[in-house]
Amino acid sequence: MCSIVQKYNVPGPRYTSYPTVPYWNLNTFSGKKWEASVKKSFDVSNSKEGISLYIHLPFCESMCTFCGCHKRITKRHDLELPYIKSILKEWKLYRNLFSERPIIKELHLGGGTPTFFSPENLKFLINGILRYSEKAKSYEFSFEGHPNNTTYEHLKALYEIGFRRVSYGVQDYNETVQKAIHRVQPYKNVKRVTDWARKIGYTSIGHDIIFGLPFQTLADVEETILKTKELAPDRLAFYSYAHVPWMKGNGQRGYKDADLPSADEKRMQYEKGKEFLTEVGYEEIGMDHFALKTDSLYKSMESGSLHRNFMGYTHSKTHLMIGLGASSISDSWYGFAQNVKSLEEYQHLVENNIIPIFRGHMLTEKDQIIRRHILNLMCRFETSWDDYKLHFSEIDHVLKQLGEMQSDGLVSITENQIKITKKGKPFVRNVCMAFDLLLQQKAPETKLFSMTV
């Protein structure tokens, strides 16, 4: 196994989109094309399945050094309300494009730290979104909570306006690791907020656990999972730390490469962690995710409706996903667009009635075919081109790229189908890279992606 890890441990995308952001064609993108694609997608999506909203709440009171998200470190809570008003104004700009009242199927509050905001301001935000919208019959509202500052009032207030899913960033319970990543949160804090959520009535509680962190050992991962077992969250994200110290705005320069576990140590952490999780009843879902059989994520995998987008894995697909807030990314299915990252620029553009995007990509017909294959691999560990609509001219080249993985027992290839084997599941990103024609045509000249292992 060690030689396989060393062989395939290369930089690679996580494929929350295809094409990946560094390969977006900015030359063929424009605000008018984006708005037209949103209108088209809304007309396809709204009455049939509803739309999804991702709302980025960027404020954090302190820097977690493992984090690669866009955030603003501040203790100024007077920034909350002006930012919320900007989000509601941006939502109005999008509503102006819609032909009818939007139906919200999914809504997720991400960050940053959504629980930086007061319960009252979060209610004000969500009520402002819903004032001009409808909830779908099977809607799902979720948010990310910080175990140290999520209060009972946060959970209660959001529950009262429709939230039933919450995820907590745990990462690791070892104090040395926590200090290195500047995220000290005792087990008792995680237990408290998990118990509160269950008592209030949340039906899906998630924990995020990371392996490969600085100073983290195999024993640390085992201890973290044993403690997780005691709390029995409904779903888990168990994923590899992405070491990208060259990315602007993160704190990963605070420790050295030598402080990190080796690739083989990381793989042992993953394999042992996965073994522990399956022993206590969790099922592997797509890449790096696990869920109990009672959770909607598992049920969607069983039914074939599991989907992956910029919010990660979700139990159902919507054609249109709108990202609101600074740095958010939207997906119209025909194109992607990202908002400006600067808080000040974001608020300035919105106040001037401009949808605050600064870059994007309009998908070609081939992009859409390859995206479908990558989604199939990410969500079902297999893909097929029996349907002529999923055939593309470079498929023989892709199969040639996968030849060595087939020899190593990572994939099974038949005439019109590829299946990722049990042995190959940890290398799903590598398999997807064989389909990534843009990545192959022009390898990055600088560091862009974290290692696949």
N, C-alpha and C positions, 0 to 999 in steps of 0.2 A: 504493500500500500504506500510505503514511503516513497518509492521510486515513481509511482503514479502521481503522487502529490507534487513532487519536485518537477515532474514532466509538464504538468498542466497548470502550475501556479504562475500564471501570467497576468498582466494588467487586462481588465475587461469590464465592460459595462454591466450594470445591474438590470438593464432593460425594463425600466418603467415606461419606456417609449421606444418606438422604432420609426424613423431614425433617432438615434440618441442625440442629445442636445448639441454636442460638438460638431455633428454632421448635418445640422439643419442648413438648408439652402436659403440664406438670407436674401439672396439676389432676386428670387422669385416670390418673395413674401411681401405683402403690403397690408396696411390696416383695412383697406377696402375689401381685399380678398378674404381677410380674416372675418370681417363682419358678414360677408356673404356666406361663408362656410358655416358660421354660427346660425344664421337664419335658416339655411338649408337643413342643418342638423336638428335644430329645434322643431321644425315642421315634421321631421321624420320621428323624432324621439318623444316629444311631449305627451301626446295623447296615448301612445303605445306603451311607453315604459317610464316616462318622467325624465327628469334631468338630475345631475349630481352637482353639488356645490362643495368646493373646498375653500375654506376661509383661513388665511394665514395670519396668525396673531404673533408678531415677531418679538415681543418683549420678554426679556429674562432678567432676573435680578443679579445673576452671576453667570460666568462662562463655564460651561461643561466642556472640558478640553477634548473629549472624544467626538464632539458634535460637528457635523459639516453643514448644518442648516443655516439659512439666512436669519440673523437675529439682531436685535438691538439691546445691548446690555445697559440697564438703567434701573434706578429705584424710583423714578418719577411716575407715580400713578396718575398724575394729572394729564398724562399723554393718552390715557385710555379712551376717553370719550371723543376727543377730536379724531382719533384714528377710526373708531367705530363709525362715526358720521361719514368719514371718507369711504369706508366700505359700503355703507348704505347708498351713498351717492354713486359709487361704481356699479352697484347692483341695479340702480335705476337706469344707468347708461345701457346696460345689457338688456334690461326689460324693454327699453325703447325699440330694440331690434326684434322682439318677439311678436308673433301674430296673435297670441292669446295669453291668458293668464298661465304662468308656469306652474307645473306640478313637480314638487321636489320629492325625489325618491331617496336620495342619499345626501346627507350633509355632514361634513366633518370639520371640526375645529382642530387645526394643527399649529405648530409653532417652530421656534420659540416656546413659550410656556402659556397656553391658554388660561391656566388658572392663576396667572399673574393678574388677570382682569378680575374685578369684583363680581360676585354673583349677580348683583343688580345690573351692571353694565353688560354682562353676557346675556341676560334676559332681554335687555333693551336691544341688543344686536339681533338676536334670533327673532324676537317679535317684529322687529323692523323688516327682516327678510320675509317673514311669513305674512305680513300685513297685505302684501300684494301677490301672494302665492297660495297654492293649495298643497296639502300633504298627499302623497300617493297612498294607496290603500296599504301597501306593505313597505312603508318608508323605514329608513334606518338613520338615526341621528347619533353621532359618536363624537367623542372628544378625547384629547390627550391630557392627562392629569399628572402633575408633579406630586409624588408622595409627600413631600415636605410642606407644600402649601395648598394642597387641595383640602378644602374644609367640608364639613357636613353640609353647610349652607350652599356651597358650589354644587354638590351632588344633588341636593334636594331641589334647588332652583332649576337646574337643567333637566332633571327628571320630570318636573311639572310641565315643561314645555315640549316634552316628547323624546328626550334622550334616553336610550336604553343600553348603550354600549359605552364603556370607558376603558382606556388603556393607560397603564402606568409604566414609566420608564424605570426599570429596576437595575439593569445592567449587571451588577455583581454585588454580593453582600460582604465581600472581604474589605476591611477598612483600609488596608494598604492600597488596594486597587482603587477604591473610592476616592482616596486622597489624591492619587495620581491623576484621575480624570476630573477632579474638582466636583465630585457629586457624592457627598457624604449624606447618606440617608439610611438610618438603622432599619432593621427588619420590622421593628415595632411600628414604624411609620407606614410601611407598606401594608402590614397587616391591618392597621387601623382603617386606612382608606378603602382597602378591599372589603373589609367587614361592613363598613358603612354602606358601600355601594350595593352589597348583597342585601342588607337590611332594608334599604330604601326600595329595592325592586329591580335593579339593573339586571338584565337577562344575559349580558355578555360582558365579562370582565377579562381584560387582557393584560399580560405582563410582557415587557420587552427585556430580553436577556442577551448580552453580547459576549462572545468569546474572542480571544486574541487580544485582549486589552493589556496595557503595560503592567508588568509584574504579576499578571494573572497565571495561576497554575492549574493543572488538571484537577487538583483537590479543591480549588476555589470554585470551579465550574460545578463539580459534583455537589459541593455544599450548597451552592446557590439553588441547584435544581431540587435538592432534598427539602430546602426551605420552601421552594415554590410548590412542591407537592403538598405541603401542609396547608397552603392557602387555596389550592385547587382552582386557579383561574380557568376560565372557559377556553381561552386560546392563548397562544404564545408566539411571539416572534423571537426566534433563536438564531441570531445572525452574526456574521463575522464583522469585527471591527474594521472599518475602512480607513486605512492609514493614508491620508492625503495631506501631509503638512505643507505642500506647495499651494494649496487652495487658500485664497485670501479670506481672512475673517475668522479662521478657527484657531484654537489654542494648542494644536498638536505639536508645536515646536518645543513644548515644555518638557518633553522627554525624548530620549534617543531611540534609534532603531534597535539598539542592543537591549533596551528595556522591554521589547516586545517578544512574545513567544515566537519560535521559529515556525515555518510553514507546517512542518510535520507535527510540532506540538499543537498548533492550532487545529489541525485535522484530528488529532487524538481528542482534543477538547470537544470538537463537534461530534465525533463518532460516539464517544462515551456519553456526552450529553443527550444525543438522540436515543441511545440505548436506554438511558434512565427514563426519558420522557415516554417512550413507547411502553416501558414496563409499568408505568403508572397510568396508562390509559389514553395517552395522546396519540393522535394519528398525524402523520406527516402530510402537510398540505402544500403543494407547489414547492417553491424554494424557500427554505429557512422559516417556515411557518408550521405550527402544530395546533391541533384543536381537539377538544373532546367530541365524541360522536353526537352529543346533544347540541353543539354549537352550529350556527348558521353557516359558518365557513366550511365545516366538514360536510354538511348537507349539500352545499352548493357544489363541492367537489364530486360528490356522489351523483348528483343530477346533471353534471356537465356544464353548469352555469357559472363556475368560478371564473373571475376576471381579474386582470391586473392593469393598474394605471398609475398615475403619478402619486396616488394615495396608497399604493401598495396593493395587496390582495383584497378583493371585495367579493361579496357573495352574489352579486349580479352586475350585469353590464348596463350602462346607459350610453346612448349614442353621444350625448353631449355632457361634458363636464366643464363647468366654469370655475376658474380659480379667482378668488377675490382677495385683495390685499397685496402689499408689496412683495415682489418676487414670485407670486403664485404662477403656476402654469395651468393653462386651459387646454382642453382636447375636444375638438369638434368632430372627431373621427376622420375628417377630411384634412385637418391641419392642427398644428400646435401653436400656442402663443404664450410668451412669458412676460409678466409685468416687470416694470422697472424695479430695481432692488433698493434704491435709495428711498427712505421714508419720506423725505422732504419732496423729492421729485414726484413720487407717487401721489402725494396729497395735492401738489401743485397742478398736476395734469387732471386729476379728477375734478378739482374745483373749477377748472376751465373746460369742463364737459368733454374731456378727451379720454377714451378708454386707454388706460396707462400701459400699453404693451410697448416693448422695445425690440423684440426679436421674435421670429417664428419660422414655421416651415409649412408649406402646403404639400401634402402627400401626393406623389405620383401614383399611377396605377400599380407599378411594380412595388413601390413602398408599401402600399396597402396589402399586397399579396404576402410580402415577406413579414410584415407586421403580424398578419394572421398566423403564419407558421411559428413565429417566435412566441406569440401568446399561447398557442397550442402547447408548445414545449414547456413554457413556464407554468401553465395551469394544469396540463394533463400528462406531461412527460412524453408526449408523442405527437406526431403530426403526419398528415397524409396529403397527397396531391392526386388522389383518385378523381376528385372533382376538377375538371379542366380549368375552372376559374382560379384554382390554387397552383396551377402549373406556371413555371416561368423558365425562361431560356437557360438560365445558369444553374438549373437543378443538378446537372451532372457534375458541375464544378463543386457544388456543395457536398455531394456524395463523396467526391474525391477527397475533399477536406476532412470528411468524417472517417475516412478509411482506417487511419491509425487508431482512432477511438473505438472503432468496431473491433479491430484486432486486440485491443486492450480490454474488451468486454464492457465498454461503457455505453454502447448503443447497439441496437439490433436493427438491421436494414433489410427490408424486403423490396419488392419491385416498386411499390408506390407508397412506402411508409417507413417512418423512422420511429423507433421506440427507445427511450432512455431506460437502461436496465437499473436494477436496484443498486448495483455497484456504481453506476454512472450518475445517480441523482445528485451527489455533491458537486458534480461538474456540469450542471445544467447550463451555467453561463457560458462555458467553453463550447457546448454544443450549439447554443444560439449564435455564438460568434462565427460559426461556419456558414450561417445564413446571412451574416451581416456584410453584404457586398460593399457598402460604403467604407466600412472599417478596413476591409481587405484592399480596396483600391487605393486608400491613402492612410497608411499607418500614422498615428500621432507622432509629431516631431518633438513634443514635450509631454511631460507626465499629465495624464488626464484622468485615468481610471485607477481604482484600487485593485489589489491583486484578487484573483478569483478564489483563492483558497484562504 
